[in-house]
Amino acid sequence: MSLCSHEHHDTLHGVHDHLNVEARLSEAESLCASTGARLTPLRKEVLELILNASGPVGAYDLLAKMKGSSERPAAPPTVYRTLDFLLGKGFIHRLTSINAYIPCCHPREGHQAAFLICTECNIVKEASAQGLIQQLDQLATSDHFNARHSIIEISGICQQCSKKA
């Protein structure tokens, strides 16, 4: 099941392109229900904030937005547990180089992606990294190294920002 209305598993695309937030939230609830998990109001609120963001969003940015919208603000550990849940379900990705979160267009566990991150405008593009991950796994295996997790992030300047310069 894909939360995007189009297929682009192997093509480069903006993570905030073609977002239908209500449909993505509804499908996230369905995916949770099918696995016996619950998309609690807090989990749904955090996912919605990430889906509605114009770019990558940090945990403390989420906390600040939630203080204005919630009757009782969530504590940082609660938000981090919520982010861990959303990451585990594949609804979001964590960009480690900038310590921020973005929506995943293809929520499924084990999904491997590569990200291009513009350091000027903060736009993020995602593509499947399956071929790259296979190469990295072969490299690790050749040294009897047991890889647990790989994140591929490339920082630079996007085409639009390059044209402005």
DRENTORKOL-3810 file (N, C-alpha, C; in nm, 4 decimals):
REM DRENTORKOL-3810
@n.u->0.0845; n.v->-0.1175; n.w->0.0000; ca.u->0.0000; ca.v->0.0000; ca.w->0.0000; c.u->0.0891; c.v->0.1238; c.w->0.0000
@n.u->0.0583; n.v->0.2192; n.w->-0.0861; ca.u->0.1376; ca.v->0.3410; ca.w->-0.0957; c.u->0.0522; c.v->0.4602; c.w->-0.0588
@n.u->0.1075; n.v->0.5514; n.w->0.0178; ca.u->0.0324; ca.v->0.6714; ca.w->0.0545; c.u->0.0425; c.v->0.7792; c.w->-0.0509
@n.u->0.1098; n.v->0.7514; n.w->-0.1607; ca.u->0.1154; ca.v->0.8457; ca.w->-0.2715; c.u->0.0167; c.v->0.8019; c.w->-0.3772
@n.u->-0.0322; n.v->0.8968; n.w->-0.4535; ca.u->-0.1289; ca.v->0.8650; ca.w->-0.5575; c.u->-0.0606; c.v->0.8295; c.w->-0.6884
@n.u->0.0691; n.v->0.8184; n.w->-0.6889; ca.u->0.1433; ca.v->0.7881; ca.w->-0.8108; c.u->0.2593; c.v->0.6960; c.w->-0.7775
@n.u->0.3146; n.v->0.6359; n.w->-0.8802; ca.u->0.4261; ca.v->0.5441; ca.w->-0.8608; c.u->0.5565; c.v->0.6143; c.w->-0.8946
@n.u->0.6517; n.v->0.6103; n.w->-0.8047; ca.u->0.7855; ca.v->0.6638; ca.w->-0.8335; c.u->0.8870; c.v->0.6049; c.w->-0.7384
@n.u->0.8743; n.v->0.4768; n.w->-0.7136; ca.u->0.9640; ca.v->0.4109; ca.w->-0.6189; c.u->1.1107; c.v->0.4283; c.w->-0.6567
@n.u->1.1419; n.v->0.4313; n.w->-0.7849; ca.u->1.2813; ca.v->0.4363; ca.w->-0.8259; c.u->1.3202; c.v->0.5698; c.w->-0.8878
@n.u->1.2360; n.v->0.6710; n.w->-0.8750; ca.u->1.2691; ca.v->0.8005; ca.w->-0.9313; c.u->1.2905; c.v->0.9022; c.w->-0.8200
@n.u->1.3670; n.v->1.0035; n.w->-0.8496; ca.u->1.3932; ca.v->1.1108; ca.w->-0.7543; c.u->1.2704; c.v->1.2006; c.w->-0.7481
@n.u->1.2248; n.v->1.2310; n.w->-0.6280; ca.u->1.1067; ca.v->1.3148; ca.w->-0.6115; c.u->1.1144; c.v->1.3918; c.w->-0.4804
@n.u->1.0490; n.v->1.5071; n.w->-0.4771; ca.u->1.0428; ca.v->1.5871; ca.w->-0.3556; c.u->0.9558; c.v->1.5189; c.w->-0.2520
@n.u->0.9986; n.v->1.5186; n.w->-0.1269; ca.u->0.9233; ca.v->1.4475; ca.w->-0.0230; c.u->0.7918; c.v->1.5165; c.w->0.0115
@n.u->0.7774; n.v->1.6424; n.w->-0.0257; ca.u->0.6520; ca.v->1.7121; ca.w->0.0006; c.u->0.5706; c.v->1.7320; c.w->-0.1272
@n.u->0.6114; n.v->1.6673; n.w->-0.2374; ca.u->0.5354; ca.v->1.6749; ca.w->-0.3619; c.u->0.4096; c.v->1.5894; c.w->-0.3502
@n.u->0.3034; n.v->1.6358; n.w->-0.4092; ca.u->0.1807; ca.v->1.5569; ca.w->-0.4247; c.u->0.1212; c.v->1.5110; c.w->-0.2920
@n.u->0.1349; n.v->1.5911; n.w->-0.1883; ca.u->0.0805; ca.v->1.5498; ca.w->-0.0583; c.u->-0.0695; c.v->1.5746; c.w->-0.0508
@n.u->-0.1428; n.v->1.4718; n.w->-0.0141; ca.u->-0.2820; ca.v->1.4843; ca.w->0.0232; c.u->-0.2841; c.v->1.4416; c.w->0.1700
@n.u->-0.2732; n.v->1.5388; n.w->0.2579; ca.u->-0.2517; ca.v->1.5112; ca.w->0.4000; c.u->-0.3642; c.v->1.4260; c.w->0.4585
@n.u->-0.4888; n.v->1.4601; n.w->0.4293; ca.u->-0.6007; ca.v->1.3840; ca.w->0.4873; c.u->-0.5980; c.v->1.2390; c.w->0.4416
@n.u->-0.5708; n.v->1.2167; n.w->0.3147; ca.u->-0.5642; ca.v->1.0789; ca.w->0.2635; c.u->-0.4472; c.v->1.0042; c.w->0.3268
@n.u->-0.3338; n.v->1.0723; n.w->0.3439; ca.u->-0.2168; ca.v->1.0064; ca.w->0.4033; c.u->-0.2430; c.v->0.9711; c.w->0.5493
@n.u->-0.3113; n.v->1.0579; n.w->0.6234; ca.u->-0.3439; ca.v->1.0287; ca.w->0.7630; c.u->-0.4415; c.v->0.9118; c.w->0.7720
@n.u->-0.5413; n.v->0.9110; n.w->0.6845; ca.u->-0.6387; ca.v->0.8029; ca.w->0.6826; c.u->-0.5718; c.v->0.6696; c.w->0.6496
@n.u->-0.4831; n.v->0.6699; n.w->0.5518; ca.u->-0.4133; ca.v->0.5473; ca.w->0.5152; c.u->-0.3163; c.v->0.5039; c.w->0.6258
@n.u->-0.2564; n.v->0.6006; n.w->0.6963; ca.u->-0.1692; ca.v->0.5667; ca.w->0.8091; c.u->-0.2506; c.v->0.4972; c.w->0.9180
@n.u->-0.3719; n.v->0.5462; n.w->0.9448; ca.u->-0.4592; ca.v->0.4815; ca.w->1.0432; c.u->-0.4923; c.v->0.3389; c.w->1.0001
@n.u->-0.5187; n.v->0.3202; n.w->0.8714; ca.u->-0.5496; ca.v->0.1862; ca.w->0.8191; c.u->-0.4303; c.v->0.0931; c.w->0.8317
@n.u->-0.3117; n.v->0.1429; n.w->0.7982; ca.u->-0.1912; ca.v->0.0613; ca.w->0.8100; c.u->-0.1666; c.v->0.0219; c.w->0.9552
@n.u->-0.1869; n.v->0.1152; n.w->1.0460; ca.u->-0.1696; ca.v->0.0842; ca.w->1.1886; c.u->-0.2708; c.v->-0.0215; c.w->1.2319
@n.u->-0.3959; n.v->-0.0021; n.w->1.1953; ca.u->-0.5006; ca.v->-0.0964; ca.w->1.2344; c.u->-0.4721; c.v->-0.2363; c.w->1.1805
@n.u->-0.4180; n.v->-0.2442; n.w->1.0594; ca.u->-0.3913; ca.v->-0.3758; ca.w->0.9993; c.u->-0.2772; c.v->-0.4494; c.w->1.0689
@n.u->-0.1955; n.v->-0.3755; n.w->1.1454; ca.u->-0.0849; ca.v->-0.4391; ca.w->1.2173; c.u->-0.1102; c.v->-0.4438; c.w->1.3684
@n.u->-0.2296; n.v->-0.4047; n.w->1.4103; ca.u->-0.2625; ca.v->-0.4084; ca.w->1.5522; c.u->-0.2066; c.v->-0.2908; c.w->1.6309
@n.u->-0.1582; n.v->-0.1890; n.w->1.5613; ca.u->-0.1055; ca.v->-0.0685; ca.w->1.6276; c.u->-0.2130; c.v->0.0395; c.w->1.6265
@n.u->-0.1917; n.v->0.1415; n.w->1.7076; ca.u->-0.2868; ca.v->0.2533; ca.w->1.7119; c.u->-0.2177; c.v->0.3819; c.w->1.6719
@n.u->-0.2841; n.v->0.4572; n.w->1.5854; ca.u->-0.2381; ca.v->0.5915; ca.w->1.5546; c.u->-0.3099; c.v->0.6834; c.w->1.6536
@n.u->-0.2502; n.v->0.6971; n.w->1.7718; ca.u->-0.3110; ca.v->0.7757; ca.w->1.8792; c.u->-0.3239; c.v->0.9216; c.w->1.8355
@n.u->-0.4031; n.v->1.0004; n.w->1.9062; ca.u->-0.4149; ca.v->1.1423; ca.w->1.8698; c.u->-0.2789; c.v->1.2136; c.w->1.8642
@n.u->-0.1891; n.v->1.1839; n.w->1.9583; ca.u->-0.0571; ca.v->1.2478; ca.w->1.9573; c.u->0.0229; c.v->1.2026; c.w->1.8349
@n.u->0.0215; n.v->1.0744; n.w->1.8058; ca.u->0.0940; ca.v->1.0232; ca.w->1.6890; c.u->0.0395; c.v->1.0860; c.w->1.5610
@n.u->-0.0921; n.v->1.0958; n.w->1.5540; ca.u->-0.1559; ca.v->1.1552; ca.w->1.4362; c.u->-0.1192; c.v->1.3030; c.w->1.4243
@n.u->-0.1179; n.v->1.3744; n.w->1.5374; ca.u->-0.0834; ca.v->1.5167; ca.w->1.5360; c.u->0.0605; c.v->1.5386; c.w->1.4885
@n.u->0.1529; n.v->1.4580; n.w->1.5384; ca.u->0.2930; ca.v->1.4721; ca.w->1.4980; c.u->0.3091; c.v->1.4382; c.w->1.3499
@n.u->0.2456; n.v->1.3312; n.w->1.3046; ca.u->0.2524; ca.v->1.2950; ca.w->1.1630; c.u->0.1938; c.v->1.4063; c.w->1.0769
@n.u->0.0827; n.v->1.4617; n.w->1.1193; ca.u->0.0194; ca.v->1.5700; ca.w->1.0440; c.u->0.1105; c.v->1.6927; c.w->1.0364
@n.u->0.1762; n.v->1.7264; n.w->1.1465; ca.u->0.2691; ca.v->1.8402; ca.w->1.1456; c.u->0.3839; c.v->1.8163; c.w->1.0465
@n.u->0.4360; n.v->1.6935; n.w->1.0428; ca.u->0.5453; ca.v->1.6614; ca.w->0.9505; c.u->0.4953; c.v->1.6650; c.w->0.8063
@n.u->0.3748; n.v->1.6134; n.w->0.7829; ca.u->0.3177; ca.v->1.6151; ca.w->0.6476; c.u->0.2909; c.v->1.7573; c.w->0.5994
@n.u->0.2490; n.v->1.8445; n.w->0.6911; ca.u->0.2158; ca.v->1.9823; ca.w->0.6540; c.u->0.3367; c.v->2.0754; c.w->0.6487
@n.u->0.4506; n.v->2.0313; n.w->0.6991; ca.u->0.5702; ca.v->2.1162; ca.w->0.7010; c.u->0.6175; c.v->2.1409; c.w->0.5578
@n.u->0.6796; n.v->2.2545; n.w->0.5370; ca.u->0.7295; ca.v->2.2868; ca.w->0.4026; c.u->0.8681; c.v->2.2279; c.w->0.3781
@n.u->0.9285; n.v->2.1723; n.w->0.4815; ca.u->1.0608; ca.v->2.1121; ca.w->0.4693; c.u->1.0872; c.v->2.0240; c.w->0.5894
@n.u->1.2097; n.v->1.9798; n.w->0.6068; ca.u->1.2429; ca.v->1.8963; ca.w->0.7232; c.u->1.2128; c.v->1.9704; c.w->0.8532
@n.u->1.1664; n.v->1.8963; n.w->0.9529; ca.u->1.1294; ca.v->1.9588; ca.w->1.0796; c.u->1.1958; c.v->1.8829; c.w->1.1952
@n.u->1.2505; n.v->1.9590; n.w->1.2901; ca.u->1.3171; ca.v->1.9002; ca.w->1.4056; c.u->1.2191; c.v->1.8722; c.w->1.5177
@n.u->1.2602; n.v->1.7900; n.w->1.6122; ca.u->1.1740; ca.v->1.7518; ca.w->1.7240; c.u->1.1319; c.v->1.8737; c.w->1.8062
@n.u->1.2247; n.v->1.9648; n.w->1.8302; ca.u->1.1892; ca.v->2.0821; ca.w->1.9110; c.u->1.1015; c.v->2.1800; c.w->1.8338
@n.u->1.1121; n.v->2.1796; n.w->1.7014; ca.u->1.0189; ca.v->2.2579; ca.w->1.6192; c.u->0.8777; c.v->2.1999; c.w->1.6329
@n.u->0.8697; n.v->2.0668; n.w->1.6334; ca.u->0.7400; ca.v->2.0016; ca.w->1.6528; c.u->0.6819; c.v->2.0373; c.w->1.7894
@n.u->0.7659; n.v->2.0330; n.w->1.8928; ca.u->0.7202; ca.v->2.0691; ca.w->2.0273; c.u->0.6658; c.v->2.2113; c.w->2.0309
@n.u->0.7352; n.v->2.3034; n.w->1.9666; ca.u->0.6921; ca.v->2.4435; ca.w->1.9648; c.u->0.5569; c.v->2.4576; c.w->1.8949
@n.u->0.5384; n.v->2.3860; n.w->1.7843; ca.u->0.4105; ca.v->2.3925; ca.w->1.7125; c.u->0.2989; c.v->2.3303; c.w->1.7946
@n.u->0.3317; n.v->2.2248; n.w->1.8684; ca.u->0.2305; ca.v->2.1569; ca.w->1.9491; c.u->0.1883; c.v->2.2401; c.w->2.0685
@n.u->0.2765; n.v->2.3210; n.w->2.1234; ca.u->0.2421; ca.v->2.4058; ca.w->2.2386; c.u->0.1299; c.v->2.5017; c.w->2.2024
@n.u->0.1302; n.v->2.5479; n.w->2.0791; ca.u->0.0261; ca.v->2.6403; ca.w->2.0361; c.u->-0.1049; c.v->2.5734; c.w->2.0027
@n.u->-0.1016; n.v->2.4424; n.w->1.9743; ca.u->-0.2238; ca.v->2.3757; ca.w->1.9300; c.u->-0.2839; c.v->2.2797; c.w->2.0323
@n.u->-0.2092; n.v->2.2408; n.w->2.1317; ca.u->-0.2586; ca.v->2.1420; ca.w->2.2286; c.u->-0.2944; c.v->2.2078; c.w->2.3607
@n.u->-0.3907; n.v->2.1459; n.w->2.4302; ca.u->-0.4290; ca.v->2.1961; ca.w->2.5617; c.u->-0.3154; c.v->2.1759; c.w->2.6608
@n.u->-0.2526; n.v->2.0591; n.w->2.6555; ca.u->-0.1373; ca.v->2.0366; ca.w->2.7424; c.u->-0.0204; c.v->1.9939; c.w->2.6530
@n.u->0.0863; n.v->2.0673; n.w->2.6601; ca.u->0.1997; ca.v->2.0396; ca.w->2.5714; c.u->0.2671; c.v->1.9060; c.w->2.6030
@n.u->0.3157; n.v->1.8406; n.w->2.4983; ca.u->0.3873; ca.v->1.7142; ca.w->2.5149; c.u->0.5302; c.v->1.7432; c.w->2.5596
@n.u->0.5852; n.v->1.6524; n.w->2.6364; ca.u->0.7240; ca.v->1.6635; ca.w->2.6820; c.u->0.8158; c.v->1.6054; c.w->2.5743
@n.u->0.9412; n.v->1.6508; n.w->2.5704; ca.u->1.0349; ca.v->1.5983; ca.w->2.4695; c.u->1.0418; c.v->1.4455; c.w->2.4628
@n.u->1.0492; n.v->1.3723; n.w->2.5773; ca.u->1.0559; ca.v->1.2257; ca.w->2.5650; c.u->0.9330; c.v->1.1664; c.w->2.4955
@n.u->0.8166; n.v->1.2259; n.w->2.5195; ca.u->0.6941; ca.v->1.1784; ca.w->2.4563; c.u->0.7000; c.v->1.1989; c.w->2.3056
@n.u->0.7489; n.v->1.3138; n.w->2.2646; ca.u->0.7600; ca.v->1.3418; ca.w->2.1207; c.u->0.8622; c.v->1.2485; c.w->2.0568
@n.u->0.9735; n.v->1.2246; n.w->2.1238; ca.u->1.0740; ca.v->1.1320; ca.w->2.0681; c.u->1.0194; c.v->0.9897; c.w->2.0580
@n.u->0.9408; n.v->0.9451; n.w->2.1559; ca.u->0.8785; ca.v->0.8121; ca.w->2.1469; c.u->0.7805; c.v->0.8079; c.w->2.0300
@n.u->0.7082; n.v->0.9161; n.w->2.0113; ca.u->0.6142; ca.v->0.9245; ca.w->1.9000; c.u->0.6884; c.v->0.9197; c.w->1.7671
@n.u->0.7981; n.v->0.9940; n.w->1.7570; ca.u->0.8786; ca.v->0.9918; ca.w->1.6346; c.u->0.9352; c.v->0.8519; c.w->1.6103
@n.u->0.9791; n.v->0.7838; n.w->1.7166; ca.u->1.0288; ca.v->0.6463; ca.w->1.7030; c.u->0.9206; c.v->0.5536; c.w->1.6482
@n.u->0.7987; n.v->0.5706; n.w->1.6960; ca.u->0.6870; ca.v->0.4899; ca.w->1.6461; c.u->0.6656; c.v->0.5166; c.w->1.4967
@n.u->0.6592; n.v->0.6441; n.w->1.4589; ca.u->0.6352; ca.v->0.6807; ca.w->1.3188; c.u->0.7490; c.v->0.6324; c.w->1.2295
@n.u->0.8728; n.v->0.6384; n.w->1.2800; ca.u->0.9876; ca.v->0.5853; ca.w->1.2060; c.u->0.9751; c.v->0.4343; c.w->1.1892
@n.u->0.9385; n.v->0.3668; n.w->1.2966; ca.u->0.9254; ca.v->0.2215; ca.w->1.2934; c.u->0.8195; c.v->0.1732; c.w->1.1968
@n.u->0.7141; n.v->0.2504; n.w->1.1826; ca.u->0.6072; ca.v->0.2149; ca.w->1.0895; c.u->0.6399; c.v->0.2592; c.w->0.9462
@n.u->0.7475; n.v->0.3358; n.w->0.9306; ca.u->0.7868; ca.v->0.3807; ca.w->0.7974; c.u->0.7090; c.v->0.5001; c.w->0.7461
@n.u->0.6395; n.v->0.5723; n.w->0.8341; ca.u->0.5626; ca.v->0.6889; ca.w->0.7913; c.u->0.6510; c.v->0.8112; c.w->0.7685
@n.u->0.7676; n.v->0.8127; n.w->0.8345; ca.u->0.8595; ca.v->0.9253; ca.w->0.8240; c.u->1.0022; c.v->0.8728; c.w->0.8111
@n.u->1.0923; n.v->0.9628; n.w->0.7728; ca.u->1.2358; ca.v->0.9344; ca.w->0.7708; c.u->1.3044; c.v->1.0351; c.w->0.8621
@n.u->1.4177; n.v->0.9962; n.w->0.9194; ca.u->1.5004; ca.v->1.0883; ca.w->0.9968; c.u->1.6241; c.v->1.1190; c.w->0.9146
@n.u->1.6489; n.v->1.2463; n.w->0.8941; ca.u->1.7708; ca.v->1.2911; ca.w->0.8272; c.u->1.8730; c.v->1.3173; c.w->0.9360
@n.u->1.9697; n.v->1.2288; n.w->0.9490; ca.u->2.0640; ca.v->1.2392; ca.w->1.0596; c.u->2.1577; c.v->1.3583; c.w->1.0461
@n.u->2.1925; n.v->1.3958; n.w->0.9238; ca.u->2.2887; ca.v->1.5044; ca.w->0.9061; c.u->2.2342; c.v->1.6384; c.w->0.9541
@n.u->2.1029; n.v->1.6551; n.w->0.9513; ca.u->2.0433; ca.v->1.7807; ca.w->0.9972; c.u->1.9478; c.v->1.7576; c.w->1.1151
@n.u->1.9415; n.v->1.6331; n.w->1.1652; ca.u->1.8586; ca.v->1.5983; ca.w->1.2801; c.u->1.7155; c.v->1.6484; c.w->1.2633
@n.u->1.6531; n.v->1.6069; n.w->1.1536; ca.u->1.5179; ca.v->1.6508; ca.w->1.1229; c.u->1.4401; c.v->1.5361; c.w->1.0595
@n.u->1.3088; n.v->1.5542; n.w->1.0510; ca.u->1.2187; ca.v->1.4494; ca.w->1.0036; c.u->1.1421; c.v->1.4970; c.w->0.8813
@n.u->1.1159; n.v->1.4006; n.w->0.7915; ca.u->1.0403; ca.v->1.4276; ca.w->0.6691; c.u->0.9410; c.v->1.3140; c.w->0.6478
@n.u->0.8341; n.v->1.3383; n.w->0.5713; ca.u->0.7408; ca.v->1.2292; ca.w->0.5437; c.u->0.8014; c.v->1.1274; c.w->0.4478
@n.u->0.7566; n.v->1.0038; n.w->0.4597; ca.u->0.7939; ca.v->0.8998; ca.w->0.3652; c.u->0.6743; c.v->0.8774; c.w->0.2739
@n.u->0.6993; n.v->0.8777; n.w->0.1464; ca.u->0.5917; ca.v->0.8604; ca.w->0.0497; c.u->0.5517; c.v->0.7140; c.w->0.0344
@n.u->0.6379; n.v->0.6233; n.w->0.0748; ca.u->0.6116; ca.v->0.4803; ca.w->0.0575; c.u->0.6298; c.v->0.4083; c.w->0.1905
@n.u->0.5364; n.v->0.4256; n.w->0.2842; ca.u->0.5576; ca.v->0.3673; ca.w->0.4163; c.u->0.5539; c.v->0.2145; c.w->0.4122
@n.u->0.6649; n.v->0.1584; n.w->0.4421; ca.u->0.6754; ca.v->0.0141; ca.w->0.4581; c.u->0.8033; c.v->-0.0107; c.w->0.5356
@n.u->0.8020; n.v->-0.1068; n.w->0.6216; ca.u->0.9200; ca.v->-0.1338; ca.w->0.7022; c.u->1.0314; c.v->-0.1856; c.w->0.6123
@n.u->1.1536; n.v->-0.1443; n.w->0.6397; ca.u->1.2674; ca.v->-0.1880; ca.w->0.5608; c.u->1.2932; c.v->-0.1042; c.w->0.4375
@n.u->1.2114; n.v->-0.0034; n.w->0.4144; ca.u->1.2284; ca.v->0.0839; ca.w->0.2990; c.u->1.3609; c.v->0.1583; c.w->0.3093
@n.u->1.4423; n.v->0.1488; n.w->0.2088; ca.u->1.5721; ca.v->0.2166; ca.w->0.2068; c.u->1.5680; c.v->0.3281; c.w->0.1037
@n.u->1.6079; n.v->0.4457; n.w->0.1429; ca.u->1.6034; ca.v->0.5604; ca.w->0.0532; c.u->1.7359; c.v->0.6352; c.w->0.0573
@n.u->1.7585; n.v->0.7108; n.w->-0.0481; ca.u->1.8715; ca.v->0.8045; ca.w->-0.0530; c.u->1.8101; c.v->0.9440; c.w->-0.0617
@n.u->1.8751; n.v->1.0405; n.w->0.0045; ca.u->1.8204; ca.v->1.1753; ca.w->0.0097; c.u->1.9204; c.v->1.2767; c.w->-0.0438
@n.u->1.8707; n.v->1.3704; n.w->-0.1232; ca.u->1.9479; ca.v->1.4868; ca.w->-0.1656; c.u->1.8938; c.v->1.6036; c.w->-0.0843
@n.u->1.9805; n.v->1.6710; n.w->-0.0092; ca.u->1.9383; ca.v->1.7777; ca.w->0.0812; c.u->2.0063; c.v->1.9069; c.w->0.0379
@n.u->1.9272; n.v->2.0068; n.w->-0.0022; ca.u->1.9834; ca.v->2.1356; ca.w->-0.0412; c.u->2.0167; c.v->2.2157; c.w->0.0847
@n.u->2.1418; n.v->2.2575; n.w->0.0959; ca.u->2.1848; ca.v->2.3330; ca.w->0.2137; c.u->2.1414; c.v->2.4797; c.w->0.2066
@n.u->2.0912; n.v->2.5222; n.w->0.0913; ca.u->2.0446; ca.v->2.6607; ca.w->0.0771; c.u->1.8963; c.v->2.6752; c.w->0.1123
@n.u->1.8108; n.v->2.5961; n.w->0.0460; ca.u->1.6659; ca.v->2.6109; ca.w->0.0636; c.u->1.6029; c.v->2.4990; c.w->0.1476
@n.u->1.6822; n.v->2.3995; n.w->0.1868; ca.u->1.6386; ca.v->2.2865; ca.w->0.2691; c.u->1.5395; c.v->2.1928; c.w->0.2007
@n.u->1.5244; n.v->2.2021; n.w->0.0698; ca.u->1.4381; ca.v->2.1061; ca.w->0.0009; c.u->1.5053; c.v->1.9695; c.w->0.0059
@n.u->1.4244; n.v->1.8658; n.w->0.0182; ca.u->1.4761; ca.v->1.7292; ca.w->0.0251; c.u->1.4107; c.v->1.6478; c.w->-0.0849
@n.u->1.4911; n.v->1.5748; n.w->-0.1585; ca.u->1.4399; ca.v->1.4820; ca.w->-0.2584; c.u->1.4811; c.v->1.3418; c.w->-0.2169
@n.u->1.3947; n.v->1.2457; n.w->-0.2486; ca.u->1.4137; ca.v->1.1072; ca.w->-0.2073; c.u->1.4069; c.v->1.0164; c.w->-0.3286
@n.u->1.4836; n.v->0.9117; n.w->-0.3254; ca.u->1.4756; ca.v->0.8048; ca.w->-0.4259; c.u->1.5077; c.v->0.6730; c.w->-0.3572
@n.u->1.4636; n.v->0.5648; n.w->-0.4172; ca.u->1.4960; ca.v->0.4326; ca.w->-0.3645; c.u->1.6466; c.v->0.4140; c.w->-0.3685
@n.u->1.7001; n.v->0.3539; n.w->-0.2637; ca.u->1.8446; ca.v->0.3297; ca.w->-0.2568; c.u->1.8752; c.v->0.1806; c.w->-0.2587
@n.u->1.7814; n.v->0.1009; n.w->-0.3086; ca.u->1.7977; ca.v->-0.0439; ca.w->-0.3007; c.u->1.9295; c.v->-0.0899; c.w->-0.3625
@n.u->1.9640; n.v->-0.0407; n.w->-0.4815; ca.u->2.0892; ca.v->-0.0808; ca.w->-0.5455; c.u->2.2107; c.v->-0.0384; c.w->-0.4648
@n.u->2.2070; n.v->0.0822; n.w->-0.4108; ca.u->2.3177; ca.v->0.1310; ca.w->-0.3279; c.u->2.3310; c.v->0.0489; c.w->-0.2006
@n.u->2.2191; n.v->0.0170; n.w->-0.1390; ca.u->2.2207; ca.v->-0.0610; ca.w->-0.0151; c.u->2.2788; c.v->-0.1999; c.w->-0.0424
@n.u->2.2426; n.v->-0.2587; n.w->-0.1549; ca.u->2.2981; ca.v->-0.3901; ca.w->-0.1898; c.u->2.4500; c.v->-0.3821; c.w->-0.2045
@n.u->2.4985; n.v->-0.2767; n.w->-0.2677; ca.u->2.6437; ca.v->-0.2596; ca.w->-0.2825; c.u->2.7110; c.v->-0.2414; c.w->-0.1466
@n.u->2.6496; n.v->-0.1614; n.w->-0.0601; ca.u->2.7057; ca.v->-0.1401; ca.w->0.0731; c.u->2.7040; c.v->-0.2690; c.w->0.1548
@n.u->2.5970; n.v->-0.3470; n.w->0.1410; ca.u->2.5898; ca.v->-0.4759; ca.w->0.2110; c.u->2.6998; c.v->-0.5707; c.w->0.1628
@n.u->2.7257; n.v->-0.5698; n.w->0.0320; ca.u->2.8330; ca.v->-0.6545; ca.w->-0.0225; c.u->2.9682; c.v->-0.6109; c.w->0.0325
@n.u->2.9885; n.v->-0.4812; n.w->0.0398; ca.u->3.1124; ca.v->-0.4282; ca.w->0.0958; c.u->3.1290; c.v->-0.4725; c.w->0.2416
@n.u->3.0238; n.v->-0.4565; n.w->0.3195; ca.u->3.0292; ca.v->-0.4961; ca.w->0.4603; c.u->3.0538; c.v->-0.6463; c.w->0.4736
@n.u->2.9826; n.v->-0.7253; n.w->0.3946; ca.u->2.9967; ca.v->-0.8707; ca.w->0.3995; c.u->3.1377; c.v->-0.9145; c.w->0.3632
@n.u->3.1989; n.v->-0.8436; n.w->0.2695; ca.u->3.3341; ca.v->-0.8818; ca.w->0.2272; c.u->3.4342; c.v->-0.8709; c.w->0.3424
@n.u->3.4010; n.v->-0.7906; n.w->0.4447; ca.u->3.4880; ca.v->-0.7755; ca.w->0.5610; c.u->3.4272; c.v->-0.8431; c.w->0.6848
@n.u->3.3260; n.v->-0.9282; n.w->0.6605; ca.u->3.2547; ca.v->-0.9976; ca.w->0.7680; c.u->3.1983; c.v->-0.8985; c.w->0.8709
@n.u->3.1537; n.v->-0.7846; n.w->0.8203; ca.u->3.0940; ca.v->-0.6804; ca.w->0.9028; c.u->2.9428; c.v->-0.6962; c.w->0.8946
@n.u->2.8753; n.v->-0.6945; n.w->1.0090; ca.u->2.7312; ca.v->-0.7102; ca.w->1.0130; c.u->2.6653; c.v->-0.5722; c.w->1.0193
@n.u->2.6277; n.v->-0.5196; n.w->0.9041; ca.u->2.5646; ca.v->-0.3867; ca.w->0.8977; c.u->2.4226; c.v->-0.3950; c.w->0.9532
@n.u->2.3873; n.v->-0.2975; n.w->1.0348; ca.u->2.2525; ca.v->-0.2934; ca.w->1.0925; c.u->2.1653; c.v->-0.1867; c.w->1.0297
@n.u->2.2265; n.v->-0.0767; n.w->0.9894; ca.u->2.1460; ca.v->0.0343; ca.w->0.9376; c.u->2.2320; c.v->0.1216; c.w->0.8480
@n.u->2.1778; n.v->0.1642; n.w->0.7366; ca.u->2.2490; ca.v->0.2547; ca.w->0.6456; c.u->2.1583; c.v->0.3721; c.w->0.6113
@n.u->2.2141; n.v->0.4897; n.w->0.6142; ca.u->2.1424; ca.v->0.6104; ca.w->0.5751; c.u->2.2274; c.v->0.6803; c.w->0.4704
@n.u->2.1657; n.v->0.7123; n.w->0.3572; ca.u->2.2389; ca.v->0.7774; ca.w->0.2497; c.u->2.1824; c.v->0.9180; c.w->0.2325
@n.u->2.2637; n.v->1.0163; n.w->0.2680; ca.u->2.2259; ca.v->1.1569; ca.w->0.2576; c.u->2.3354; c.v->1.2305; c.w->0.1834
@n.u->2.2951; n.v->1.3064; n.w->0.0840; ca.u->2.3903; ca.v->1.3850; ca.w->0.0061; c.u->2.3505; c.v->1.5314; c.w->0.0210
@n.u->2.4394; n.v->1.6094; n.w->0.0817; ca.u->2.4143; ca.v->1.7528; ca.w->0.0985; c.u->2.4800; c.v->1.8292; c.w->-0.0159
@n.u->2.4127; n.v->1.9330; n.w->-0.0596; ca.u->2.4663; ca.v->2.0154; ca.w->-0.1676; c.u->2.3706; c.v->2.1262; c.w->-0.2011
@n.u->2.3766; n.v->2.1728; n.w->-0.3227; ca.u->2.2912; ca.v->2.2822; ca.w->-0.3670; c.u->2.2047; c.v->2.2341; c.w->-0.4841
@n.u->2.0746; n.v->2.2527; n.w->-0.4705; ca.u->1.9805; ca.v->2.2061; ca.w->-0.5725; c.u->1.9917; c.v->2.2923; c.w->-0.6994
@n.u->1.9270; n.v->2.2448; n.w->-0.8031; ca.u->1.9309; ca.v->2.3125; ca.w->-0.9325; c.u->1.8764; c.v->2.4549; c.w->-0.9246
@n.u->1.7635; n.v->2.4732; n.w->-0.8521; ca.u->1.7038; ca.v->2.6057; ca.w->-0.8421; c.u->1.7967; c.v->2.7037; c.w->-0.7705
@n.u->1.8594; n.v->2.6603; n.w->-0.6613; ca.u->1.9494; ca.v->2.7481; ca.w->-0.5873; c.u->2.0774; c.v->2.7744; c.w->-0.6673
@n.u->2.1224; n.v->2.6769; n.w->-0.7442; ca.u->2.2420; ca.v->2.6958; ca.w->-0.8283; c.u->2.2162; c.v->2.8035; c.w->-0.9321
@n.u->2.0950; n.v->2.8051; n.w->-0.9868; ca.u->2.0592; ca.v->2.9057; ca.w->-1.0882; c.u->2.0550; c.v->3.0458; c.w->-1.0301
@n.u->2.0148; n.v->3.0571; n.w->-0.9028; ca.u->2.0052; ca.v->3.1874; ca.w->-0.8356; c.u->2.1438; c.v->3.2469; c.w->-0.8103
@n.u->2.2415; n.v->3.1585; n.w->-0.7889; ca.u->2.3770; ca.v->3.2043; ca.w->-0.7501; c.u->2.4551; c.v->3.2621; c.w->-0.8627
END
